Amino acid sequence: MKLSQLASRPNLILAWRRITTGGNQQYKRFFRSLYYAYEVALDDNIKDLRQRLIGGTFRPRHPERIYIPKPSGLHRPLALLHIEDQIVLQAFANLAAKRLQSKRAPLQFQVIFSNILQKPDSIFFFRRWQDTYRAFQRKIRKNYKARLRWVADFDLAAFYDTISHELLLKTIYPRLSLTSDDTKLILTCLRTWSSNKASSGHGHGIPQGPIASDFLAECFLLPIDLALRKRRGYMRYVDDVRLFAASEDEIRENVIELEKCCRERGLIPQTGKFAIKRAQKIDEAMGMLPSISDPQHEAGTEKLTRSRARRWFFSAIGGKPYKVEDKTRLRYVLFRAEPDTNLLQLVLKLIPRHPEHADAFFTYLGQFGYRKPIERLCLDLVKSNPYPYVRGEAWHILARYRRIPTTLGRRAIRALTTKAIAIAKQGSGENLMEKWGACHFLCVSEEVGGKKHSRFLKFQSPILQSLLAPVLPVGAFSKGEAAEYYLRRSSFEPGLSICSRLHERKLTLDVFGLKKDGLPSQVCNTLCELGVIQTRGRQVDPIAEILESRYKVHRSKSWHSLLGSEYVHALGLLKQAEAAFDGGRSFWLACQNSFNHAVFLALQRHLNRTGHPGACKTIDRKGQLVDFGVMLDASGPFSKECPTVADCFREMNMRRNHLPVSHPYEKKTAVKCRHLKVQERNRFVAKLRTAYADFVKLMP
């Protein structure tokens, strides 16, 4: 491996695209606003990163960690790598993918069923996991029908944490010298990313969360796959290994060989999950596989009807007291169900018993307005729940309730504020999830009550500061307050996270007594691109530049004025669409449609302010955002007043909802959804030229 390959511009750009298109949504939720901000000046940021890599001045940084509860009562650590560490890790995984694909390809869909690669230069790293998982299930059925009825389930203990760095590199590059400067850089990175303290670096473990780590884990297991591929009935999905055989002796022989191969690579079998059995029927051969293979459980955006949500929810739980029996069906319902008082009562009972589903539970709770039972539960959770992750989610709900009149008295609010301050004062590396929620509560309390609680954000960790940027109170943007500390940090994430807020509030560096030379290059690049830092020779409006280049839209109005604080978000979506224009047409449509949605909402705010007849409601009676398709309805006010824009946006939105990334099958016909064709994309481009031209005429 050569550093010049790792740090080449095409490889770094491809790494970035694969990070932003990855399906690891639970991980990306912590970085979404940062991704958009970094994208604003991507070319300059990648150029700077490349120079530091080649010049030997790049330094990896220790990650923050969030500990997600598991059903066993233990935790799964999620390593929150800094943005450019994510890029370097993915760039290394890109090289590993090209290096090992010839060895891995013959085993895919025969032995290996997880993290199957897309085409070598695709902006998508993996194929859809739903397709590969269904293939895994089909293979199990095939083995059962071939009378391989003896089954062994084999799982690995702390798999990601036990991967040897040197052995991983030797697996990818067998002839690699471990003493070369290029190799030392990767080893240093892996050692840094596998620990959260400088004193605890070691030679094993890869960070959980990034999709690059998922593939590197596959690389580490490849020698085991190659050794066992000739033994019939061997198959693997990540670290879930299944063995099938015709007799008990054969299955035990295969298990012994598998254990030997694993221990040679320093991997430890998880004895508590190991089992050998003779399957009497196909369901026993399948084991405890979740119901994600069913078409109705594909990831999508459609909402469930109340009756269907209730039916599926009750089919996912059982026993007395209720327990979760089908986790994927439960999570599917929670992420798609409309607010339902009956379901709410059950969810409130399940939360303390199933902390492993806290993210799904609290997403569902977030759909409700103020409810006393929700408030009561959250108060109990922040006081006594043993999991920082759960306490953090409860703090976010209480922060939202802090903005509205509730039944809490001043004394209770004072006690909560005191507790939140105590959490904020804890060491910087402790309980990040809980500190995020507690500091969120303090920021809202400052807005409501006026006390300078945002001062406790000045010395938090960079990742935590960036997570809190969207909720920073107005007072934090004065000289000497939190925003100034964000900009002064050598870690660029805090400063990058408030670029959109500076742009929205029309604040310059003079307000904080700062010069651009004192900023991290990534922050400076982004502020220059947004026009916060003025540069000579051009009027800075990147959205206008892209629309003029692609869609021939005349630059007569300011997108800054229309979008305000949403400018960075919209620009990030538009740049992602541009990056996917040639190599990922369906993703282009998804991003372009999201851009249309963002600018449409901003336009509606303007039309409502000015009393334009094309104005329509964007918020329903429950305080929720009206669906984009509903606002574009052919009989609605906007469609009647602005038919060119509405017809184009409506057609694109409908086509986006029939992409495989949204739904696998057509709802009415059950026909497989298809990807966008070149002719369809080109037709949309032609329609967008007219639509955007008319759209600009409506802007302020």
CORDATA-V26179 format. One record per backbone hydrogen bond with DSSP energy under -1.0 kcal/mol. CO is the residue of the C=O (numbers start at 0). NH is the residue of the N-H. E is the energy in kcal/mol with one decimal. If there is no record, write none. Layout:
CO;NH;E
CO;NH;E
//
This chain:
1;5;-1.9
2;6;-2.9
7;11;-2.3
8;12;-2.7
9;13;-2.4
10;14;-2.3
11;15;-2.2
12;16;-2.4
13;17;-2.3
14;18;-1.9
15;19;-2.3
16;20;-1.6
22;24;-2.1
23;27;-2.3
24;28;-1.6
26;29;-1.5
27;30;-1.7
27;31;-1.2
30;34;-2.9
31;35;-2.0
32;36;-2.0
33;37;-2.8
34;38;-2.0
35;39;-1.0
38;41;-1.7
40;44;-2.6
41;45;-3.0
42;46;-2.0
43;47;-2.3
44;48;-2.3
45;49;-2.7
46;50;-2.0
47;51;-2.0
48;52;-2.3
49;53;-2.6
50;54;-2.4
51;56;-1.8
51;57;-1.6
63;79;-3.2
65;77;-3.3
67;75;-2.9
69;72;-2.0
73;69;-2.7
75;67;-2.7
77;65;-2.4
78;80;-1.3
79;63;-1.7
81;85;-2.2
82;86;-1.6
83;87;-2.1
84;88;-2.5
85;89;-2.4
86;90;-2.6
87;91;-2.1
88;92;-2.0
89;93;-2.3
90;94;-1.6
91;95;-2.2
92;96;-2.4
93;97;-1.8
94;98;-2.2
95;99;-2.3
96;100;-1.3
99;103;-2.2
100;104;-2.9
103;106;-1.4
106;109;-1.8
106;110;-3.4
106;111;-2.3
110;235;-2.7
111;108;-2.9
115;126;-3.2
118;121;-1.9
124;117;-2.2
127;131;-1.5
128;132;-2.5
129;133;-2.0
130;134;-1.7
131;135;-1.8
132;136;-2.0
133;137;-2.4
134;138;-2.2
135;139;-1.6
136;140;-2.1
137;141;-2.3
138;142;-2.4
139;143;-2.1
140;144;-2.5
141;145;-1.4
142;147;-2.2
143;146;-1.6
146;148;-1.3
148;278;-2.8
149;244;-2.0
150;276;-2.4
151;242;-2.1
152;274;-1.4
153;240;-2.8
154;269;-3.0
157;161;-1.1
158;161;-1.1
159;205;-1.4
162;204;-3.2
163;167;-2.0
164;168;-2.2
165;169;-2.3
166;170;-1.8
167;171;-1.7
168;172;-3.3
172;175;-1.9
176;179;-1.0
179;183;-2.4
180;184;-1.7
181;185;-1.4
182;186;-2.6
183;187;-2.6
184;188;-2.4
185;189;-2.8
186;190;-2.4
187;191;-2.3
188;192;-2.9
189;193;-1.3
191;194;-1.2
196;199;-1.4
202;164;-2.6
207;78;-2.4
209;213;-1.0
210;214;-1.5
211;215;-2.3
212;216;-2.2
213;217;-1.2
214;218;-2.3
215;219;-1.9
216;220;-1.3
220;224;-2.1
221;225;-2.7
222;226;-1.9
223;227;-1.8
227;230;-1.4
230;233;-1.5
234;241;-2.9
235;112;-1.9
236;239;-2.3
239;236;-2.3
240;153;-2.6
241;234;-2.0
242;151;-2.4
244;149;-2.5
246;250;-2.0
247;251;-2.3
248;252;-2.2
249;253;-2.2
250;254;-2.1
251;255;-2.3
252;256;-1.9
253;257;-2.4
254;258;-2.8
255;259;-2.1
256;260;-2.2
257;261;-2.3
258;262;-2.6
259;263;-1.9
261;266;-2.7
262;265;-1.6
267;156;-3.1
268;270;-1.1
269;272;-1.5
274;152;-2.2
276;150;-3.1
280;284;-1.4
281;285;-2.1
282;286;-1.4
290;293;-1.2
293;296;-2.2
294;297;-1.5
304;308;-2.8
305;309;-2.2
306;310;-2.2
307;311;-2.7
308;312;-2.4
309;313;-2.5
310;314;-1.4
312;315;-1.1
315;324;-3.1
315;325;-2.0
317;322;-2.4
322;317;-2.1
325;329;-2.1
326;330;-2.5
327;331;-2.3
328;332;-2.1
329;333;-2.4
330;334;-2.0
332;335;-1.1
332;336;-2.8
335;303;-1.8
339;343;-2.6
340;344;-1.7
341;345;-1.1
342;346;-2.7
343;347;-2.5
345;349;-1.9
346;350;-2.0
349;353;-2.0
353;356;-1.7
354;357;-1.7
356;360;-2.7
357;361;-2.8
358;362;-1.5
359;363;-1.9
360;364;-2.2
361;365;-1.8
363;366;-1.6
364;367;-1.7
370;374;-2.3
371;375;-2.7
372;376;-2.2
373;377;-2.6
374;378;-2.3
375;379;-1.8
376;380;-2.5
377;381;-2.4
379;383;-2.2
380;384;-2.0
386;390;-2.4
387;391;-2.6
388;392;-1.9
389;393;-2.2
390;394;-2.2
391;395;-1.7
392;396;-1.4
393;397;-2.2
394;398;-2.4
395;399;-1.9
396;400;-2.2
397;401;-1.3
399;402;-1.1
400;403;-1.4
408;412;-2.1
409;413;-2.6
410;414;-2.1
411;415;-2.3
412;416;-2.6
413;417;-2.4
414;418;-2.1
415;419;-2.7
416;420;-2.4
417;421;-2.0
418;422;-2.0
419;423;-2.4
420;424;-1.6
422;425;-1.4
426;429;-1.8
430;434;-2.7
431;435;-2.5
432;436;-1.8
433;437;-2.7
434;438;-2.8
435;439;-2.0
436;440;-2.0
437;441;-1.9
438;442;-2.4
439;443;-2.1
440;444;-2.3
441;445;-2.0
442;446;-1.7
443;447;-2.4
444;448;-3.5
445;449;-2.0
450;452;-2.5
452;455;-1.8
453;456;-1.9
454;457;-1.2
456;459;-1.2
460;464;-2.6
461;465;-2.2
462;466;-1.9
463;467;-1.4
467;470;-1.4
468;471;-1.3
472;475;-1.6
473;476;-2.0
474;477;-1.0
475;482;-2.6
477;480;-2.0
480;484;-1.4
481;485;-2.2
482;486;-2.0
483;487;-1.9
491;495;-2.8
492;496;-2.2
495;498;-1.2
497;501;-2.4
498;502;-2.4
499;503;-2.5
500;504;-2.3
501;506;-2.3
507;510;-1.1
508;511;-1.2
508;513;-2.2
514;517;-1.6
515;518;-1.6
519;523;-2.3
520;524;-2.8
521;525;-1.8
522;526;-2.5
523;527;-2.2
524;528;-2.1
525;529;-2.0
526;531;-1.6
526;532;-1.6
540;544;-2.0
541;545;-2.4
542;546;-2.5
543;547;-2.1
544;548;-2.2
545;549;-2.8
546;550;-1.9
546;552;-1.3
547;551;-1.0
553;555;-1.5
557;561;-1.2
558;562;-2.6
559;563;-2.3
562;565;-2.3
563;566;-1.7
565;569;-2.7
566;570;-2.9
567;571;-2.5
568;572;-2.0
569;573;-2.4
570;574;-2.6
571;575;-2.0
572;576;-2.1
573;577;-2.3
574;578;-2.2
575;579;-1.4
577;580;-1.1
579;583;-2.0
583;587;-2.6
584;588;-2.3
585;589;-2.1
586;590;-2.6
587;591;-3.1
588;592;-2.5
589;593;-1.8
590;594;-2.4
591;595;-2.5
592;596;-2.3
593;597;-2.4
594;598;-2.6
595;599;-2.2
596;600;-2.2
597;601;-1.7
598;602;-2.4
599;603;-2.5
600;604;-1.8
601;605;-1.5
602;606;-2.8
603;607;-2.6
604;608;-1.8
605;609;-1.9
606;611;-2.3
611;614;-1.9
617;625;-2.8
619;622;-1.8
623;619;-3.0
626;630;-2.0
627;631;-1.3
629;632;-1.5
632;635;-2.1
635;639;-1.7
636;640;-2.0
637;641;-3.1
641;645;-2.4
642;646;-2.8
643;647;-1.7
644;648;-2.7
645;649;-2.8
646;650;-2.2
647;651;-2.2
648;652;-2.4
649;653;-2.4
650;654;-2.3
651;655;-2.5
652;656;-1.7
654;657;-1.3
655;658;-1.4
658;661;-1.6
658;662;-2.5
663;672;-2.2
665;669;-2.0
670;665;-3.5
676;680;-2.4
677;681;-2.7
678;682;-1.9
679;683;-2.2
680;684;-2.3
681;685;-2.0
682;686;-1.9
683;687;-2.7
684;688;-1.6
686;690;-2.5
687;691;-3.3
688;692;-1.3
689;693;-2.1
690;694;-2.3
691;695;-2.5
692;696;-1.0
694;697;-1.2
695;698;-1.0
//
